Amino acid sequence: MERPAKRDLRLEAESFALSLIPQTSIVHQGTAEMKTIQKIPISHIDLTDETFSVNFMLDLDRLRSSIEEIGLIQPVLLRKKQDEYQIVCGFRRIFIVKEIGGSDILSIVLDEDENDDLRLFFTSLHENLTTRGFNTIEKAIALDKLVHQFHIDSFTVIKKYLPLFDLEADEKILNTYLSLIPMEDEIKRYVLKEEVSRTNIRRISGLSSKDRMALLSLISPLKLGENRLREILTFLEEIALRDHLKIREILKRPEIQVVLSHQDLTPSQRADRMKKALLGLRYPRMHNMETKFEKKRRELSLPTNVSLLHQPFFEGKGLKMEFHFETVEEYRSMLSTLSKLTDKREFKEMVLENM
């Protein structure tokens, strides 16, 4: 029996795309213009021109697998520009085809006299919205280009374009996203990876570049949720204001560095210790009281099922003791142990200090 010839899916897909849509229409000022799909050498495309690009930290794996398996079905959109071509839509597709060794790419080419850049940018935005959507940084890039590259007034951006990105039409939201633009790429990647809230984005944007990078070295190794990140930022801001220090100067303190040096701890454990270290720097008097209290509590050698607690933040008088037991014998033993506390100097001091 004769074995069937191996099919080249990439060539079939390309042929299918060309035969299915030999022409496509581009709507310009109410008139539909027919544009022929053609193969353009990638070497003739200006890959450095990012006028219409908003890409950041692209996830190319799925698109790469698709193109490697069946080839490119949807052509890219280019504009003739002197001796080269400018990319309007399809940055990712061109990058992948070039990466896997392709020399040309299916394209729809706009004439050189098509000079309505804002319309083309809007076309690019809509194509991406319908195929993959935008991450937080890409939304920021798009909004920044609308304001600073295409000179759209803020009111129009807020009312027309923020809803396009599923954002509330609010000036504060626009300013929050614009504040991401001058941030360092490392910070932007952290914002994406950890899904940092808008509130914390605003606080981070208020720091200098050097302080942001110092902060990143602190928070990157830690497992921080939104609340814990907010606490750390609050402590740092308050310490900096009180002591007239920069954030990066605070982070050089030995109390901070010793926590970061504990590689044996889990990120969550280091986050807990970092909070305690910053709490101690923010409230040194309370920290000293806590340290003394903990030292005396350890010296009492209490059973593991007994807790001796002070009032929250040492505000208020008295101590609180909690314990649990499962049998009558455990209860009797515990009462016997507790009754002997009155003979211990440490316990008497703790009672007097919290009267």
N, C-alpha and C positions, 0 to 999 in steps of 0.2 A: 504493500500500500504506500502510495507516494505521500511523503510528509508535506503538509502545507507550508508555504513560504512564511518566514517570520515577518510580521507586520510592523512597520515603522509608524507608531501612533503619532509621533511628533509631525512627521510629514503629512499624514492624513489629516491631522487637526488643522495644520496650516492651509492645506489645500481646501479643506471644508470651509474655513473662515473666508478664504478668498472667493470661493464659488457662491457661498451663501449671501455675502454682502459685498459685492464688487464695488458698490458705491454706498456712501452714507451721507446724510443731510446734516448740515450745520446751520442752525437758525441764527441769522444776524439781522437785527433791526426789523424783525417781522418777515424777512425773506428767507426761504429755505435754499441753501446752496449745496449742490451735490459735490462731494469730494471723493476722489478715487483712493482706494487703499493701495499702497505701494510699499515696496521694500526699500528701506533707507539704510545705508551702511552706518553702523554705530560710530565709526571713525569720523563721520561727518556731523555728528551730533555734539553740541557743546555740553559736556557733562558737568561743567563747573557753574553753569548759569542756573541758579536756584530761585529765580524771580517768582515762580509759581509753586515752589516746594514748601511744605510745612512739616516734612518728615523729621521724626526724632525717635531713636531707639526702635527701629523697625523690627517686627517679627516676620522674617522672610521665609521661615521654614515651610509653611503650608504652600505658599505661592511658588517657592522653588521646587517643591516636590511635584506640583501640578505641571509646571512648565517643563521639568525634566521628563515627566511621564507622557504628556500628550502635546506639549508645545504651547505656543502662544495663540489663544483664540481671539482675545480682544485687542485690537491694535492700539498703539499709543497715539497721542495727539501732539503734533509738532507744529512749529511755525518757522517758515523760511526766514532766515536772518542773514543777509549778505551771503557769504560763502558757506555758512553752517546752518544747522537747525537748532531751534530753541525748544526745550521740553515744556509742554503745557500740562499734559497728563501722562503718567506712566513712568515716573522716576524709578519705582521699584522694579517694574518689568524690564526696563532697559538695563538696570544694574545686574539683575539676575541673568538675563540673556548674555550679557557681556562676560559675567563671571563664569558661566558654564561653557564659554568658548564660541558663542554665536558672533557672527560678523555683521549681520544685518537684522532688521526688525520690522515687522508689519506696522505701518504708520498711516495716519491720516495727516496730510500736510496742509496747513493754512497758508495763505498767501502772505508775502512780506508786508503788504499794505494793511493787513489786519492789525490795527494798532490800539484796539480797545483792551488794554491790559486788565482793567478791573473786570470786564466781562469774562475774559479768559480765566482769571483767577477764580471767579465765581463758578465757572464751569469745572475747574479742577476741584474746588471744594465739594461741589455736588457729586462728582464722580466718586470721590473718596468716601463721602457720607453714605452712598448707596452700596459700596463694596466692603468697606472695613471699619469706618468710623475713625475717630480721633482720640488719642490719649490726652491727658491734661496738658502736657507741654506743647503738643501740636496745636491744641486749641489756643494756647497762649501765643504761639508763633503766628497763627492765622490772624488773630485779633490785632497783634502788633503790626502786621503788614497792612491790614486795613487802615489802621490809624496813621502809621508813619510812612508807609511806602505808597499807599494809594490815597492818603490824605482825606479819608472819610471822617466827618466830624463825629465826636464821641456820642452825641445824641442818636445819630443814625445807627451807629454800631451797636449801641445798647438796645435800641428798639427793634432793629431789623436782624442783626447778625447774632446776638447772644442767644435768642431762641433757636436759631439754626443749629447751635451746638448743644441744645437742651439745657441752656443756662437761663437763670432768671434775668429779666431785663432790669438790671440794677447797676448803678454806677460803681458801687462798692465791688461787685463781682468783676466788672471790667478791669478795675484798678488792681484787683488781686491777681488776675491772670497776667496783666501787663507787668506786674512786679516780678514775675518769674523770668522775664527775658534777660535782664542783666546778670542773673545768677549764674554761677559756674556750672558747667555740664555735670560735674560730680554731684552737686546739690540737686540738679534737675533729675538725675537718675535716682537719687535717694527718694525724692518726692514721688516719682512714679512707682518705685519698688515698694515703698512703705505706705503708699496711698495717703500721703499727708493731707490733713484737712486744710480748708481755705484759711481758717483762723490761724493755724500754725504757719502756713505759708506766709501770711502777712507779717507775723512776728519774725520769721527768719529773714524776710526781705528787708527788715529794718536794721539788720546787722551789716557791718562792713564786710568786704570780701574776705579779709584775713580772719575775722571772727567767725564767719560762716564756715570756712574751711577747718578752723580749729574745732568748731562745734561738730562738724561731720566726723572728725577723728574720735570724738567722744561718743556720739550716738550710733555710729555705724556698727560697732561690735555688740551693741546692746539690743535686746528684744524689747522694743518700746511700742506700746499702744498709743493711741491719741492722747489719752489722759496723762500717761506717764511722760510723754514728750512735752506736753503743756506744763506739767509740774517742773520739769528740768529747766525749761526756758524761763519760767517764772522765777525760780530760785536764782538762776544766772543773772537775769535782768535786775533783780532786787539787790543782789550782792554787788554787782557792778555799779549800780546807782549809789549805794551806801558807801562803798569803799573807794569810789572814783577810779575803778579799774576797767580795763577792757576784758571782754569775754575770754580772749586767748590768754590773758594773764592769770585769770582765775583758774583756767584749766591746767595750768602748770603747777598748781599747788600739789604738794605731796599726797594730800588726802585723796585727790582725784587720780593721780598717777598710780597709786598703789592698787586702786580698784581695777584699773585698766590692765595692770600687769598680771592679774590673776587669771592666767589662761586655763587653769583647771576648773574654773567655774563656768556654769552654763550662762548664755546671754541673759536669761531671766534672772539668775542669781546676781550677776554683775549689775543688772539694772536696779535691783533692790538695794544693793550696797551703795551704788552711785547716788541713789535718792537719799540714803542716810548720810552720806558724806556731804552732799550739798545742803541738806537740812542742818547739819552741824555747822557749816560755814555761814549759813543764813541766820541761824539762831544759836550762837555759840554758848550763851548762858544756859539755855535749855539743854543743849547737847552735853554740857559739863554735868548738869544735874542728872541727865539720863545715864551718863557713864558711871557716875558715882552710885546711883541707885542700882544699876545692873551689877556692879562689882559686889556690893553688899548682898544682893539677892543670891548671887552665886555662892558667896561665903556661907549662906544659911544651909546649903546642901538640901534643898527641899526635894521631896519625892517628885518624880516626873509627872504625876497626875495632880500636882498642886501648883497653882499660879498665884503669885503675889503681884498686884498691879497698883500703880499710882493713878491719880486723876489725870485725864487727858491734858497734855501740855503743862502738867503740874499746876493747873488752875483749879483751886478748890482744896479742901482739907480731907485728910483721911486716906486710908489704903483699902484695897479690896482684895479679898482672897477667894479664889475659886478652886474647887476640887471635884473629882468624880470618883466613884467607887462602884463595885459590882456585888460585893458580898458584905455581910455584917462584920466578918473578920477584918476585911480591908478597912471598913469604916472605923472600927475600934483602933486599929493600928495607926490610921491617919490621925485620929484625935490624940492619941498618945504622943505622936511626933509633933503635932502642932502645939500641944500644951508645953512642950519643952522650949519653944521659941522664946518665951518670956525670960529665959535664963541667958539668952545670947545677946551680947553687946550690940552686934550689928542690927538685930531686930529692934532693940530699944531705940537706937539712933534713927532708924528709918521711921519709926512711929513719931518720934519727937520732931523730925524734920518735915513731916507732913501733917503736923497739927495746925 
